[in-house]
């Protein structure tokens, strides 16, 4: 399957948006607060989408609940990964594992059988991910922590990608599904932050609310585009192309966050992105 040019262009936009909100969270003085505000800011976006959309099929609710639970694991893993690793170290590992797992599971879940070209792409992605597991400026212990949480985040990405691809196809109206997902997942990260941080969360929120609102709108828009694409194209192909975000993240990390941009990280990002593009290339 080859993506329609319109779908491909929108998925690339979603990739840029995803890398952007991750950079906002990473660059904030309080990442847990930024993530919590990000979730809350997505709720009004979701409410607007629900109001302008049509009715949603009842069977989609089970997928929505499952996706919300997996997203909670995803956000927790992402915060922990950013505690121990750079954006351009953590982000390609997490984003690379997600579509890799989706591609390997797509034959069972969606009936999308991988061609030889796509299997070659999987191998290139694996090579890129392996190269990112070493090096960096952190201590060896911290690198192991960064790798573990990045992998947890990556497998969470695979899980919610599969769930949301199934859910949006069963919803009837993809806009309604996107809206309800933003409404349901928004409060949980904020509740977790308040439960663990208490008054410190409220104080940090007053100084970081602009970052949170901006990140929330960007995140809701980016993933909303991806979910819409799942309803029009194969999940493995959308997930693969979306991961060109690893290149955007490497550039943002180097230019804006002053992270290292050595040859190993550049090569790894290119390998991950190149392999994922090959998976989606017309055979």
Secondary structure by P-SEA (a helix, b strand, c coil): ccccaaaaaaaaaaaaaaaaaaaaaaacccaaaaaaaaaaaaaaaaaaaaaacccccccaaaaaaaaaaaaaaaaaaaaaaaacccaaaaaaaaaaaaaaaaaaaccccccccccaaaaaaaaaaaaaaaaacccccccaaaaaaaaaaaaaaaaaaaaaaaaaaaaaaacccaaaaaaaaaaaacaaaaaaaaaacaaaaaaaaaacaaaaaaaaaaaaaaaaaaaaaaacccaaaaaaaaccaaaaaaaaaaccccccccaaaaaaaaaaaaaaaaaaccc
